[in-house]
Amino acid sequence: MIEERNMRTHLVLGAVALIAGWWVRLTVNEWLWLALAIFLVMLCEINNTIAENLSDMITGPRFSPQAKKIKDIAAGAVVFAAAFAVLVGLILFAPKLWLVLSHWLG
């Protein structure tokens, strides 16, 4: 599963978000939202990988409109989860980063 490029990307971004959360000292509730967002993206990415591999295993090299639909739906779930994670990240980090920048810039 780690050989999946998108999975690696999401793992790295999740780790960066965790480090950023530690750096800005998130509250317990904020940690829960961050963990939920990361977990949701990873869960959808795992399901997407399963859907792709199962579809390829069943259809083989031939094109199948049903397999394409399954893959598209699974990929859409990843995009939806990633958008949720970005929204959570903005809500959690933007105010804290704004405080740091405003203090820094005087």
C-alpha positions in Angstrom: 0.0 0.0 0.0 2.9 2.4 0.7 3.9 2.0 -3.0 0.9 4.1 -3.9 2.1 7.6 -4.6 -1.0 9.3 -3.3 -0.9 7.3 -0.1 2.7 8.4 0.5 1.7 12.0 -0.2 -1.1 11.9 2.3 1.1 10.2 4.9 3.7 13.0 4.6 1.0 15.7 4.7 -0.6 14.1 7.7 2.8 14.0 9.5 3.4 17.7 8.6 0.0 18.5 10.0 0.8 16.6 13.3 4.1 18.5 13.6 2.4 21.8 12.9 -0.3 20.9 15.5 2.4 20.3 18.1 4.2 23.5 17.1 1.1 25.7 17.6 0.0 23.8 20.7 -3.5 22.6 19.6 -6.1 22.1 22.2 -7.6 18.6 22.9 -10.6 19.4 20.7 -8.5 20.7 17.9 -6.3 17.5 18.1 -9.5 15.4 17.8 -10.6 17.4 14.6 -7.1 17.0 13.1 -7.0 13.3 13.9 -10.4 12.8 12.4 -9.4 14.7 9.2 -6.2 12.7 8.8 -7.9 9.4 9.6 -10.7 10.1 7.1 -8.3 10.8 4.3 -6.2 7.7 5.0 -9.4 5.5 5.2 -10.7 6.8 1.9 -7.2 6.3 0.3 -7.1 2.7 1.5 -10.7 2.1 0.2 -9.7 3.7 -3.1 -6.7 1.4 -3.4 -8.9 -1.6 -2.6 -11.5 -0.5 -5.2 -8.8 -0.1 -7.9 -7.0 -3.4 -7.2 -10.3 -5.4 -7.0 -11.6 -3.8 -10.2 -8.4 -4.6 -12.0 -8.3 -8.1 -10.7 -11.9 -8.8 -11.8 -11.8 -7.1 -15.2 -8.2 -7.8 -16.1 -6.8 -5.8 -19.0 -10.2 -5.1 -20.7 -12.1 -1.9 -20.1 -15.3 -2.0 -18.0 -17.6 1.0 -17.6 -18.7 -0.5 -14.2 -15.1 -0.8 -13.0 -14.4 2.8 -14.1 -17.5 4.0 -12.2 -16.3 2.2 -9.1 -12.8 3.7 -9.4 -14.2 7.2 -10.0 -16.5 7.0 -6.9 -13.6 5.8 -4.7 -11.3 8.5 -6.0 -14.1 11.1 -5.5 -14.4 10.0 -1.8 -10.6 10.7 -1.4 -11.0 14.2 -3.0 -14.0 14.9 -0.7 -12.1 13.7 2.4 -9.0 15.8 1.4 -11.2 18.9 0.9 -12.6 18.3 4.4 -9.0 18.0 5.8 -8.0 21.2 4.1 -11.0 23.0 5.6 -10.2 21.6 9.1 -6.5 22.6 8.6 -7.6 26.2 7.7 -9.9 26.5 10.6 -7.3 25.1 13.1 -4.1 26.7 11.8 -5.0 30.0 10.1 -5.9 31.9 13.2 -2.8 30.7 15.1 -0.5 31.4 12.1 -2.0 34.8 11.7 -1.2 35.6 15.4 2.4 34.4 14.9 2.8 36.4 11.7 1.2 39.6 13.1 3.5 39.3 16.2 6.5 38.7 13.9 5.7 41.6 11.6 5.0 44.0 14.4 
